[in-house]
Amino acid sequence: MILVTGGTGLVGAHLLYKLTKQNEKVRAIYRSEHRLPLVKNVFESLDTDFELLFDSIEWVEADLLDIPALLDAFLGITHVYHCAAFVSFEPNKYHLLRRTNIDGTANIVNLCLSEKVEKLCYVSSIATLGSELNNKPVSEETIWNPEADNNAYAITKYGAEMEVWRGTQEGLDAVIVNPGVILGSGFWDNGTGNLFKKAKKGFPFYTSGTIALVTVNDVVRAMTTLMNSDIANERFVLVAEHWTYKRFLETLATAVNGKPPKKLASSWLLNIGWQLDWAKTKLTGMRRQLTRNLVRTLSTDTQYNSDKIKTALNFEFKAVDDIIRETGRLYLK
């Protein structure tokens, strides 16, 4: 039996659809019952037999920090897809990020070891990879620099990877995928789905950097193929294409009949912006929208090399244009 953590997230929902479509016996962990209809909506957008497929999932309410609940979820499990994570780039969320991403992953790894799970697939991020050196694209071999000005999310996802590698040293077979920004349908109030919502209203500015993109279908396809292969204890970068933010935001706007951005946000404007955002948070307690790390990311051109997954699995990525158009259509619907 297969266990999926983070089943009510973008990757988890699309993964559950693929697994149930393949008639796999699946158990999925959820924390908030109100998110289950979102998963069902994803199934409905993909298949006429969505009710049958969705109902075949065995749902278990559990938190990554709740060991007794996790023990129940692991009964009879042979393979685990660990998709659950807390995503935030707010510095004041660091300790919550640590508990969910590092401590939670440590619990999953420990249970995989104690319950004799055959293989684990962990969904990480390109945020855990190092930076370009000598103008070479970032790859699986690029060394993480702990002294760099890394954001809180990247630090905790890197720590989670270390827990997975610890598990491999203790006898667990595992694979890690490091996707770029994942595009897909079904979740419009958070993650990349929310960008389609914002694109409908219109983006006033674009930035000078580039964004590394991949479709959720490609991420899921890479994960399931790796889990069904003999490959173990390896990591794989999953980036299909690199786009400028201008092209990305214009394409999003076109997909949802929104207004494309016309003005470039200069570096001085962005720097003033994140400082004003910091001050607003201090005065009002509102969540951060723009941080110094995010400003740097939005203005940077970083290239990633996905040759390893292409060679290992004879893998070809789908065109990002197509998924943006399709996701835009589903959003409008």
N, C-alpha and C positions, 0 to 999 in steps of 0.2 A: 504493500500500500504506500502511496505517495503522500507526504505532508507538505503543504504550502503555507508558509508564514506570510503575513502581509497580503492575504487574499483579497482584501477590499481596496487595494491600491491599483494603480494603472497597470503595472507589470503583472501583479498577482492575478487580477481579473482576467486579463488576456491569456495568461498562462493557464488558468483554470479552464477557460474555454477550450484551449488546444488539447489539454489533457483529457477532459471529458469527451471531446470529439473523437479522441483516439481510444475511447472506452477504457481508460485507466481508472482504477479505483483510487479516489482522491479524498483526502481529509484536509480541511482548510481552517486556519485560525483567524478569528476576528476579535476585535476589542469593542467595537460599537455596532450594535444591531442596526442602527439607522443607516449604515453604509451598505448593508446587504442589497437593498433595492438598486443601488448604483451598479453593482456587479451584474445583477439580473438585466439591467438596461443594456449593459455591454453585450451580454449574450443575445438579447433580443435584436440588437443592431447587426449581429453577425449571422444569425441562424433562425430559421422558422421553427426548429425544434428546441428553442431556447428553454422552454419550461422543463422538458425532459432532461436536458443536459444540466441545467441549474439544480434541479431536484436530486440529481445523482451525487451531488457533493455532500459529504458529511461535515457539517460545520461544528466547530468547537470554540467556545468563548474562552480566551486565555490571554494573558499578558506575558510579554517576554521576560518579565521579572518575577512571575508567579510560578515557582518550580512545581508545586503539586498539580496545578492545572496543565502545565506543559508535560508532566509525566503521563497524564491521562491522554494527552494528544499524541504522544509518541508510541502508544501501544500498537504493536503490529506494523510499525513503519519500517520500510526498507530504504526509501530514498527521500531526501529533504531538499526543497527549494526554499532558501531563506531570502525572501523578498522584503520583509518588514524592516522599516527604518523610520527614524524621525528626521525630516528634512527641514532645516532652518539655517539661515546664514546670519542670524542675530547673535552677536557676541554674548548677550546676557542669557542665552539659552544653552550655554556650553555644558553645564552640569546635567541638564535634562538630556541633551544629545549624548553625553557620555553614558548615562544609565541605559538609554534605549539601544544605542548603536554598539557600544562596546560591551557593557555588562549583559545586555540581552543576547548578543551574538555569542558571548562566552557560554551562556546557559544553553543555547542551541547546540554548540559544539560539544559541550560536556555530555548532553543527553544523546547526541549522535554516537559518542564513544561508548557510553554506558549501555545504550540500547542496541548496540551492534549494527547501526545503520550502514548500509553498503556504500552510499555516496551522498555527498552534500554539494549543492550548487549555491554559491553566495553571490548576490547581486550587489556589487560595489559601485564605483563611479570613477570617471576619469579624474575627479578631484583628488584622488589618492596618488596619482602619478606625479612624477617630478616635472620639472620645467625643461624647455628646450635648451640644449647645450650645443654650441658651435653650429647653430641653425639646423640641427637635425630634428625631425619630428619626434614627438614623445611616443615611446613604445613601452611594452611590458618590461623592458630592461632599463628604462630611465630610473635613476635613483631618486627616491623621495628625500627632500632636504628638510629636516626637522627645524632648522634654524631660519627657514624662510617665513615670510609673513602669511602663514596659512590660515584660512578661515576655520571657524569652529566645526563646521560640518565636515570639511576635509580631514581635520585632525581626528575626529571620532570615527569616520569611515576607515581611515588608515588603521586606527587602533582595532577596529573590528576585523580587518583583514589579518592583523597579527594574531588574533584569536583563532582564525581559520587555519593559518599556517601552523600555529601551535598544535591544533588538532591533527594536522597531517603528520607532524612529528610523533604523535602518539598513536598513529595507526589508522587514522581516518582518511579515506579517499575523498578529495574535494576538487572542485574547479571554481574559479572566480571569474566573473565577467565585469569589465569596466566600461559601461556604456557612456556615451556622451549624453546630450540633452535628448530625452526620449519623447517622441511625438506619437500620439494616439488618441482615440476617442473615448468618451464615456464619463469623464470626470471634468466638469466645467468650472468648478469653484476652487480648484487648487491645482498646483503643478502646471504643466504645459497646457492643459486644457483651458486654464484660466486665461492664457494668452489669446485664445480665440475669442473669448468673451470681451477682453480688452480691445482686441483688434476691431471688433464690431463697433465699439465706441470711437475708435480712432486713436492712433499714436501721434502725439505732437512732434516727437523727436526720435532720431536714431543715433546710434553711437558708432565710433570708428573701428571697433574690433570685429572679430569673427566668432562664430558659434559652431561647435561640433555637434552634428545632428545624426540621429538614428531613429528608425521607426520601431514602435513597440513590437510589431510582428517579427522584425529581424532579431530583436533581443530575445524574444521567446523562442524563436526557431534555433538560435545559437545555443540557448540554455538546454533545451530538450535534446538537441543533437549531441552536445557535449556529455550530457548525463547518460545517453544511450551508447556512448563510445567507450573505448578502453583508455581514453585520455584521463589522467588524474594528476592532481597537485600542480596544476598550471593555471595561469591567468591569461585573459584575452581582452584586448581593447576592442570595443565595438563602436566604431564611428564610420558612418556611411559617407558623409559629405561635410565639407567646411563651407559655410556661407558667411558673407558679410551680414552684420545686423541690419543694414539697410535693405538688402535683398530679402532677408528673412521676414522682417516686419511688413514690407511691401507685399510679399506673397501671402502672408497671413491675412492682411487687410483685403486683398483681392478675393481670397477664398470665402470670406464672410460678408462681402459687399460693404466693407468698411472703408474708412478714409486712411490712405497710406501716409506715413510721415514725410515731411518735406524739409525739415531743418536738422542739421547736424548738431548734437549736443557737444560742445567743446569741453576740453579737459577742465578748464577753469570753472565752467558752469556745473559740471558734475561734482567737482570738489566742493564748491559752495553748497551744492545740493545735499551731499551726504552729511556735511556739518550742520546744516539747518535741520535735517532729518534727525540727527543725534540730539540736537537741542529740543526739538519737539517731543521726542520720546522722554527726555528727562523731565520736561514740564508737564506733559499730559499722561504719560504712561502708555501711550499708543505704541503699537508694534513698529519696529524698524522696517522701512521700505527700501532704503538705500544706504549701504554701508561702504566704508573705504575699500574693503576687499572686493565688493561687487563692482564698484566703479573701475577698479583696476581690470577686472575680468571683462567688463563691457568695452574696454578700450584696448584690449590685447589681441594680437593675432597669434594664436597657438595652434599648431598643426599636430595631428595625431596619426600614428601609423597602425593600420589594422591588417597588415599583411599576414600576421601570425594566424588569425582565425581563417583567413582566406586559404592559406596553404594547408592548415591542419584538417579542415573540413571541406575543402573545395567550395568555399562559401562565397556567395555573391549577395551584396546588399541591394535592397530595393531602392528605387528613386524616391528621394524625399519629397519632390514636387507632388508626386501622386498621392502620398499619404496626407499632405497638407490639404490638397483639394478635397479628398474624400472626408477627412475630419471636419473641414469647413462645411461640407454638405450636411454631415450628420449634426453638426452644431445648429445650423439653420433649421434643420428639420425638428 
